[in-house]
Amino acid sequence: MTFALLLILLLIAGGCALLKWHRMSSFFCCAAGLFFWSVGSGLAAQWLLTDLQAAYARDVPPDWGKRNAIVMLGAGTVQIPNTHQVEAGTLAYARILKTLALYQACRHSGHTCTVIVSGGDAQHHGRPEAEVYGGILRSLGVSASELLLETKSMNTYQNAQFSRALLAQLHADRIVLVTSGFHMRRSLLYFAHFGIDVAGIRADFLRPFPSLFPISYHFTVTDLALKEYLGVARYHLYNALGWNIRAVRPGSL
């Protein structure tokens, strides 16, 4: 996404140069250079991520109820070349470990706890994310009787939509949502749209580091942050146009 924006600025600068609009061409060339440096140095990522993650910086343990549900959102899979093996994506492991820790803490408190793993095969690797992650969680000690897999969702909006049916069966007193810190705001927005009252617990926290010279890591992190802002903006646009599924009464689940 950042490279696409950079390319647009350079194309505009080139078009202005062809039209002999030299001042405009110089302006867009400078804008492209400033944009490239601000992203590559980490300044843009720091600004974007601070706004996204600040509210979830503290890792506060949830107040467990008698019946609890932990919903973990998917973070992609990886298909190993020249094999049929499908593994959890890099960002998924933090979510898996956080879910496991919460499950163990909930069980230790003496209350009922069910884990819902939400994620279909959005990358078309042959296995749903939930199935891959579920296998890892079972191998780490999560009881099969306390593990539900939601394997149809292709995006965060559908994570919320399809998890609702499973949550309705559990009648949980407390629902905990596990995802990445940068992904939490959009996730909570979607779950609230379907009337699901959840407590968000971040699995990881992205933090860019200042660099005088541009590095590729900051472009990746900035892309992740921009995707979240675009997702929130798209949600509100679709609501205004009436394209979203009708919202459910807040707190109805």
C-alpha positions in Angstrom: 0.0 0.0 0.0 2.8 2.4 0.9 4.7 1.6 -2.3 1.5 2.2 -4.3 1.1 5.6 -2.8 4.7 6.4 -3.5 4.3 5.3 -7.1 1.2 7.5 -7.5 3.2 10.5 -6.3 6.1 9.8 -8.7 3.7 9.3 -11.6 2.0 12.6 -10.9 5.4 14.2 -10.8 6.4 12.6 -14.1 3.1 13.7 -15.7 3.6 17.3 -14.5 7.2 17.2 -16.0 5.8 16.0 -19.3 3.4 18.9 -19.3 6.2 21.3 -18.4 4.6 22.1 -15.1 8.0 22.3 -13.4 6.9 23.7 -10.1 4.2 21.1 -9.7 6.6 18.4 -10.7 9.2 19.5 -8.2 6.5 19.7 -5.5 5.4 16.1 -6.0 9.0 14.9 -6.3 9.7 16.4 -2.9 6.4 15.0 -1.5 7.4 11.5 -2.7 10.9 11.9 -1.1 9.4 13.1 2.2 6.8 10.3 2.2 9.5 7.7 1.5 11.6 8.9 4.4 8.8 9.4 6.9 7.6 5.8 6.3 11.0 4.2 6.1 12.3 6.0 9.2 9.4 4.7 11.3 7.8 8.1 12.0 4.6 7.3 10.1 4.3 3.9 11.6 4.9 5.3 15.1 2.1 7.8 14.7 -0.3 5.4 13.2 0.3 2.6 15.7 0.2 4.8 18.7 -3.4 5.8 17.9 -4.3 2.2 17.1 -2.7 0.4 20.1 -2.6 2.9 23.0 -5.8 1.9 24.6 -4.7 -1.8 24.7 -1.1 -1.2 25.9 -1.7 -2.6 29.4 -2.0 -6.4 29.6 -4.7 -6.6 32.2 -6.0 -10.1 33.1 -9.7 -10.5 32.6 -12.2 -10.8 35.5 -13.5 -14.4 34.9 -17.1 -15.3 35.2 -18.6 -18.7 35.9 -18.9 -19.5 32.2 -16.3 -18.0 29.9 -15.5 -17.9 26.2 -12.1 -17.0 24.6 -12.4 -16.1 20.9 -9.1 -16.1 19.0 -9.0 -14.5 15.6 -6.9 -16.0 12.7 -3.7 -14.4 11.3 -3.1 -16.4 8.2 -1.4 -19.7 7.3 1.7 -20.7 5.4 1.9 -23.5 2.9 5.3 -25.2 2.9 6.7 -25.4 -0.7 6.7 -28.8 -2.4 4.5 -30.3 0.4 0.9 -30.4 1.5 1.8 -29.1 4.9 0.0 -26.0 6.1 1.2 -24.2 9.2 0.2 -21.1 11.3 1.4 -17.8 10.0 4.1 -15.8 11.8 1.6 -13.4 13.5 -0.6 -16.3 14.6 1.8 -17.7 17.2 1.5 -14.8 19.6 -2.3 -15.2 19.5 -2.1 -18.9 20.1 0.2 -18.5 23.1 -1.9 -15.7 24.6 -5.1 -17.9 24.1 -3.4 -20.8 25.8 -2.3 -18.6 28.7 -5.8 -17.2 29.2 -7.3 -20.7 28.9 -5.0 -22.0 31.6 -5.6 -19.0 33.9 -9.4 -19.5 33.4 -9.2 -23.2 34.3 -7.0 -22.4 37.3 -9.7 -20.1 38.6 -12.0 -23.0 38.7 -14.5 -21.7 36.2 -15.8 -23.1 32.8 -13.8 -22.0 29.8 -14.4 -22.6 26.1 -12.0 -21.5 23.3 -13.4 -20.5 19.9 -10.9 -20.3 17.1 -12.2 -18.3 14.2 -10.7 -18.3 10.7 -11.4 -20.0 7.4 -9.1 -20.7 4.5 -8.9 -17.1 3.2 -5.5 -17.8 1.5 -6.7 -21.0 -0.2 -4.0 -23.2 1.3 -6.3 -26.2 1.7 -6.9 -26.0 5.4 -8.9 -23.4 7.5 -6.9 -21.3 9.9 -9.0 -22.5 12.8 -8.3 -26.1 12.0 -4.5 -25.5 11.9 -4.5 -23.4 15.1 -6.9 -25.8 16.9 -4.5 -28.6 16.3 -1.7 -26.6 18.0 -3.9 -25.7 20.9 -4.9 -29.3 21.5 -1.3 -30.4 21.4 -0.5 -27.8 24.1 -3.2 -29.0 26.5 -6.5 -27.4 25.5 -9.3 -30.0 25.9 -11.0 -31.0 22.7 -14.3 -30.8 24.5 -13.6 -27.1 25.3 -12.5 -26.1 21.8 -14.8 -24.9 19.0 -13.7 -24.2 15.5 -15.3 -21.6 13.3 -13.9 -22.4 9.8 -16.1 -20.3 7.4 -15.0 -16.7 7.9 -12.8 -15.1 5.3 -12.2 -11.8 7.1 -12.5 -10.0 10.4 -16.1 -9.0 9.8 -17.1 -12.6 9.2 -15.1 -13.6 12.3 -17.6 -11.6 14.3 -20.6 -12.7 12.2 -19.9 -16.4 12.3 -18.6 -16.5 15.9 -21.9 -15.1 17.2 -23.8 -18.4 16.5 -21.2 -20.4 18.5 -21.2 -17.8 21.3 -25.0 -17.9 21.5 -24.9 -21.6 22.3 -22.4 -21.1 25.2 -24.4 -18.5 27.2 -21.0 -17.2 28.5 -20.9 -14.7 31.3 -17.6 -13.3 30.0 -16.3 -13.2 26.4 -12.6 -12.4 25.8 -11.3 -11.5 22.3 -7.7 -12.3 21.5 -6.0 -10.6 18.5 -3.0 -8.4 17.8 -2.9 -4.9 19.4 -2.9 -3.1 16.0 -6.0 -5.2 15.0 -8.0 -4.8 18.2 -9.9 -1.5 17.4 -11.3 -2.9 14.1 -12.1 -6.2 15.7 -14.0 -4.7 18.6 -15.9 -2.5 16.2 -17.1 -5.5 14.2 -18.0 -7.6 17.2 -20.0 -4.7 18.6 -21.9 -4.5 15.3 -23.2 -8.0 16.0 -24.1 -7.2 19.5 -21.2 -9.1 21.1 -19.9 -7.6 24.3 -16.2 -8.7 24.5 -13.1 -7.8 26.5 -10.2 -7.3 24.2 -6.9 -8.8 25.2 -3.9 -8.1 22.9 -1.6 -10.9 21.9 1.2 -8.7 20.7 2.2 -5.1 20.4 4.0 -3.6 17.4 6.6 -0.9 18.0 8.7 0.6 15.3 12.1 1.9 16.2 13.5 5.3 14.9 16.0 5.0 12.1 17.8 7.8 10.2 17.9 5.6 7.1 14.7 4.0 5.7 14.3 0.2 6.4 11.8 -2.3 4.9 10.4 -3.3 8.2 8.8 0.1 8.7 7.0 -0.2 5.3 5.5 -3.5 6.3 4.4 -2.2 9.7 2.9 1.0 8.1 1.0 -1.2 5.6 -0.5 -3.2 8.5 -1.6 0.0 10.3 -3.1 1.6 7.1 -5.1 -1.6 6.5 -6.7 -1.2 9.9 -7.7 2.5 9.3 -9.1 1.6 5.9 -11.1 -1.3 7.4 -12.7 1.1 10.0 -13.4 3.7 7.3 -14.9 1.0 5.0 -17.2 -0.2 7.8 -18.6 3.3 8.4 -19.0 3.9 4.6 -20.8 0.6 4.2 -23.0 1.5 7.1 -23.9 4.8 5.5 -24.7 3.1 2.2 -26.7 0.4 3.9 -24.4 -2.4 2.7 -23.5 -3.9 6.1 -25.7 -6.6 7.6 -28.1 -4.9 10.0 -26.5 -4.2 13.3 -27.6 -6.2 16.3 -28.7 -4.5 19.5 -25.6 -3.6 21.5 -24.8 -6.1 24.3 -27.4 -8.6 23.2 -24.8 -11.3 23.5 
